[in-house]
Amino acid sequence: MQRYNEYGSWLTAQLGVKAQKISLNAGFTCPNRDGRVGTGGCTYCNNQTFNPDYCAPTKSITQQLEEGKAFFSRKYPEMKYLAYFQAYTNTYDSLEGLKAKYEEALRVPDVVGLVIGTRPDCMPDSLLDYLDELHRRSFLLVEYGVESVYDKTLLRIHRGHSHAQTVDAIRRTAERGILVGAHVILGLPGESREEMLAEADVLSRIPLTMLKLHQLQLIKGTQMAAEYAAVPEDFHLFSADEYVDLVIDFLERLRPDFVLERFVSQSPASLLARPGWGLKNHEFVAKVKRRLQERDTCQGRLYRLDSSEVD
């Protein structure tokens, strides 16, 4: 019995082939760093935690993709690839500059589509017009950093946008027929367990296709790590087993058709302050699957379409 919608199976069904994402650093910055929205970035952020060794903005898009392909093709010679524009805000440039980078990626052999990570406040209609055309000829998934549905939390972590902006961007993107994903961090300071679980209800009313859940990690040198040192009582850093049960409680309330790409984030040990679980992603997924079976439950078991007002 499949107890939640797994991303890998969904992606293969979408493409008709198995595909691996290759992360890219295309040299973008972020409006929360360059002064347009703020400076210093989100309090938890250190983009070094996202990028494989082959990712470097000094390399062209083509070179990064070719090096990524070489890394994966040794084990999976028949694999196809998705160019994953991951580092910083990957819609934060001129329209012509964005087009050039996206189209360069699609010209690389065996690249069958794009995944574009961005912020809700960086999706102008002019770009959506282009993405509307692009998704009709290639696989396209736009991933928004939602992080929290609570404005109090977004303000505290210096996110630089509101929940209303998140909903607006997701709806405008989905209305074009473009697949939309979201990132959410569970365990942000000041949020109770019930508030975290209630996010599943809120997200279920937004036209999302895919969801990534990440546990809060404190990264060395970030503002949030310093905040934890000053006021640790504002944080609850979950043990691995606690977080497994939180994820399952969250899944039970989530819309049944959501696709779940991941439940955890793994920052390099050299950068991670805490918590350190010592688990690889596949080991954590195995824990979730085992616990789902033990609890005899599944995604959407407690979902109610009319559980609250539509945003």
N, C-alpha and C positions, 0 to 999 in steps of 0.2 A: 504493500500500500504506500502510495506517495503522499506524505503528510504535509508537504508544502511545495510550492512551485519553484523548481530549481532553475537557475539562470542558464546553466550549460545546456540542458535539454531544450529549453525555450529558444536559445540562440541558434542551435543546430536546426531546429524546426523553421526558424525565420530565414536562415541562409541556405538550407539544404546541404550544408557542409559543416565540418567542424572548423572553428575559427578561434584564434588566440589574439587577445589584445596586446598591442605593443605600445608602451607608454612613450610619450614624446614630451620634450621640453622645447617649445617653439619660441622661447624668448619673450613671452608675454609678461606683463606685470599685473597689478591689481589696483582698482580704484580705491581700495582700502589701504593701500601702501603709498601711492604716488601723490596723495593729497586731494584727489577729486572728491572722495568720500571721507577719507581719513588717512592717518599715517600709522605705521607700525604693524598694521594688519590685525587679524583676529588674535585674541589673547592666547589661543592654543596652538597657533600655526607656526610650523617650520617646514617649508616645502622640501627640505632635504629628506624628510621621512617618506616621500612619495616616489622618488626617482631611482630607477635602476642605474647601474654604472654607465650603461651606454647612452643615457639621457644627458645631453649637454647642449645648451643653446648655441655653443660655438660650432656645433655640427649642423649640417643641413637636415631638413626633414627627411630627405631621401637617405642620407647616411645613417641617421638614427634608425630608420625603419629597416634598412639592409642589415645593420648590425643586430637588431632585434630578431630579424628573420634567421640570421645565421645562428643565433643562440638557441632558438626553439627548433629549427629544422633538423638539428642533429638527432633529436629524439622523435620528432614528428615530421617526417619528410613530406607528407601529403597535406600538411596544415595550411589553411588560408588565414588571413590576418585582418584585424581591424586596427586602424591608426587611432590611438587613444591620446587625444590632446588633453593632457592631465594637469601639468604644472601651472599654478596660478589661474588667471581668468582668461580662458581661451576663446572668448568672443570680444575681447577688449583691445580693439585695433580698428583701423579704417576698414570699410567694407572691402575695398580692393586688396588691402593687405591680407585680410582673412581669406578671401577667395583664393589668392595665390598660394597660401599655405595649405588650405584644404585640397585644392586641386593637385598640388604637387604630391601630396600623400596618396591620392587616388590613382596617380599615374604609376606608382610603384607596383611592379608585378606581384600578383597574389594578394594585394590589398583589396578587400571586397567591401569596405565601408569605413565609416568614421564614428567615433564616440567623442563627444565634445563636452568637457567639463567647464562649467561656468557658474556665475552668480545670477540671482534673479534680477538684479538691477543693471544687467549688461546684455539685454536682448532687445535691441531696437527693432521696430517693424521692418525697416529696410533690410536688416540681416535675415529676419524671418522670411521675407519675400524670396531671398536667395536660397535659404535652407528648404523652403517649400519646393523649389525646383530641384534641389539636390537630392532630396529624399525620394523623389520619383524615379531616379536613375541609379541610386546606390543605397545600401543600408545606412541609416543614420539614427543615432540615439543621442539626445541632448540630456546631459546629467546636470541637475541644479544642486548646488550646495544649500540645502535647506537648514540643516543642523538642528534647529529647534522650531516649533510652531508658536513659541511664546515670546512676545515682544520684550518682556522683562529680561529673558535670557539673552536674546539677540543684542539688547543694549549692554548687558553686563559683559558679554564676550567681545564687544566692539565689532559686531558683525557688519554694521553699516547699512542694513536694510531691514524692512519690516516684514512681518508675516503676510500682510496684504500685498506687498510687492511680490512675494513668493507665489502666492495664489494667482496673481495676475499674469506673471511670466509663464507659469505652467499652463494656464488655461489658453493663453494666446498661442503657445507652441502646440499644444494638443489639438487646437482647432484647425491647424494646418495639416493634421494627419501625421505629424512627426511623433515618433516614440519619445517618451519623456521619462527620465529617471530622477531619483532624489537620493541625497546623502543625509542621514540623520545620525547625530551623536547621542547615545544614551549615557546618562551619568553627568551631564553638565551641572555646574554648581548652582545650588538654590532650587533645583527641581526635585520634587518628591517622587517616590516610586509611582504613585497613582497618576501624577502629572505626566510622567514618562509614558505610562501605558495609555493614557488618554490621547497621546499623540497619534496612536494607531487609528483612533476614531476620526481625528481631524484629517489625517492623510488619506483615509479611505474615501473621503468626500471630494478629493481633488483628482483630476483626470491624469493620474500617473500610471505608467506601465511597470516600472522597475523600481526597486528600493534596495539601498545599501544601508545596513545598520552598522555602526561602529561603536565600540565601547570607548569611554573617555580614556585617553592616555595623556599623561603629563610628560611633556618633552622638555628636556634640559634647556635652560636658557630662555624659555618662553615666559611671557607675563603671567600666564596661568600657573606655571610651576612656582613662581614667586608668590602668587596669591595663595596657593595651597600651603606654602611654608608659613604664611602669615595667619591664615584663617582655615586650618584644616577641617574644622567642624562644619564648614559650608559644603564639603565634598563627601561623597560616599564612593569610594573606589571598590568596585565589586571584585569578589573572588571569582574564579572561573566558573565554579558551580553555581554561585548566586546569579551570575550573568546568564548562564544557560537557562535558568528558570525564568528570568526576566524576559529573555528573548522569546521563550515559548508562550508566556503570558501575553506578550505583544502580538505574536503571530495569531493567537486565538481571536484577537479583536480586529485583526487586519482583514481588509476586503479579500475574498477568496481568490480573485484573479490576479492579484499582485504577483510579480516575479521577484524573487529574492536572490540577489546576486551574492551578498556576503553578510555575515553577522559580526565580524571582527575586523580590526585593523591591526597590522603588524609593523610597528616602527622598529628600526634597527636598534639593537641592544645598546649600542654606543650612544644613542640619542635619548633613549627612554629613561625617564626618572622613575616612574611607577605607573601602574602595577606591572610586574613582570610575571606572566603566567608560564612561560616556557612551553607554550603550545603552538604548533604549526596550524595554519588555517584548516587543513583537512582533518586534523585531530580534534579541533573545536567543533567542526561540522559533524563529526562522528558522535561527539557528545550530545549535540542537539538532537540528532536523529534517534539516538538511544533513549534519550529522555522523553522525546515525543512518544515513542513506543511504550515506555514505562507508564506514561500518563494517559495513554490511549487517547491522544488528542491530535488536532491538526489545525492548519491555517484556516482562519475564518469560522471556527466553531462557535465563537461568541459574537461574531459580526452581526450587526443589525442595521439594515439600510436606513431605518428611521430613528436611529438611536439619538440623534441630535439634529439641530437645524443645519441646513446646507449653508456653507459660507457664501 
